[in-house]
Amino acid sequence: MRWLASVAFAGAALAFLTGTNAMPAAPSPDPDSGPSFDCAKAQTAGEQIVCNDVELSQADRKMAAAYARLKRTETPESFATVRDSQRAWLAHLMRGCNANGKLPDDAGARNTIKDCLTDDYTSRADHLHASEVARAEPLTLEPRMRYFQRAKPDTQESDIYPWMSGDAKAAAFNAWIAKTLQLSKRRMDDKQLFPFNDLPPDMKLSADRSYRVIRFDQRIASLQVSTYDFSGGAHEVLGESSLNWDVKNAKPITLADVFKPGSAWRKFVDAYCLKDLHAQIAQRRGSGPEASGIDPVVKDGANWLFAKDHAVVHFTVYAVASFADGEFDVEIPYKVLQPYLRPDAPVTP
């Protein structure tokens, strides 16, 4: 699945691409059903198809609102990455969907363009909508964005990652993020994730990454990074991992920072998760869980998230159940974990 940028704010988007100062088109006369731009001025096939499709119009309005909010709330440096990502994405979208030209007379050709847009339009809108600025004075956590593409094989990469500003402590967090997420590299160049041999000539691959904030205050930042990649297999490859940062001491949080050494915390958490997973899987009418898969997840700090009053152990797809059963979160209140927590654990209130 590829992420698409908004055909939706056509005037502004075309101004981005051309470098002009042209103003975006006026809002649609019917803001409840049309897209974010004036359909009377729609010229390209992409614009006209968005105007005539309810789902695409809704996604367009959502996209435009999220973009405007990010422009309003982010620092100029962070918003510049959003703008540049949208420029690159729009160019790839228009070219890839053959949406730059005149609307075809043939209904089949129009449907082909529509299907190309619809494949990922709503997904991109959802991810922009979920991208928000978080504040823990004097610090601010902002989403920054990147977009890359490669012609052979046809691969696109969309990356939304966190960036901190506000005081001297932010630099340590940003250096850690750059190293941990390997921002000096492009994920689409990973030949283990994207094997390039024997692919059909029209195969389209994607590498998408985003994050969500579980907690951000003056004590910690707890984030979940999600990847959604299509590498040519039967279905997409899903992945999640955690980023936990000690804001006060400006360093990563490990499980050794949270739990007392020598305590039986893993045995307790394993049992707690097994019971909770049985209940969740039964509710979904699935089978399992695979008990042997629990402890490898529990002992890995990349699977832990820390909210205000509870910890979360995240079980990715396939960790303890089938792909169809999906992923699972086991929430454990800090008051339940108290006997096993260090007195100076950075995650507790």
HELIX and SHEET records of a PDB file:
HELIX    1   1 ALA A   10  THR A   18  1                                   9    
HELIX    2   2 CYS A   39  LYS A   41  5                                   3    
HELIX    3   3 ALA A   45  CYS A   51  1                                   7    
HELIX    4   4 VAL A   54  THR A   73  1                                  20    
HELIX    5   5 PRO A   76  GLY A   96  1                                  21    
HELIX    6   6 ALA A  107  ALA A  130  1                                  24    
HELIX    7   7 LYS A  169  THR A  180  1                                  12    
HELIX    8   8 ARG A  187  ASP A  189  5                                   3    
HELIX    9   9 LEU A  255  VAL A  258  1                                   4    
HELIX   10  10 TRP A  265  GLN A  283  1                                  19    
HELIX   11  11 ALA A  291  GLY A  293  5                                   3    
HELIX   12  12 ILE A  294  VAL A  298  1                                   5    
HELIX   13  13 GLY A  301  ASN A  303  5                                   3    
HELIX   14  14 TYR A  334  LEU A  337  1                                   4    
HELIX   15  15 GLN A  338  TYR A  340  5                                   3    
SHEET    1   A 7 ALA A 134  ALA A 136  0                                        
SHEET    2   A 7 LEU A 139  ARG A 150 -1                                        
SHEET    3   A 7 ASP A 154  SER A 165 -1                                        
SHEET    4   A 7 LYS A 204  PHE A 216  1                                        
SHEET    5   A 7 ILE A 220  PHE A 230 -1                                        
SHEET    6   A 7 VAL A 237  ASP A 246 -1                                        
SHEET    7   A 7 LYS A 251  PRO A 252 -1                                        
SHEET    1   B 3 TRP A 304  PHE A 306  0                                        
SHEET    2   B 3 HIS A 310  PHE A 315 -1                                        
SHEET    3   B 3 PHE A 328  PRO A 333 -1                                        
END                                                                             
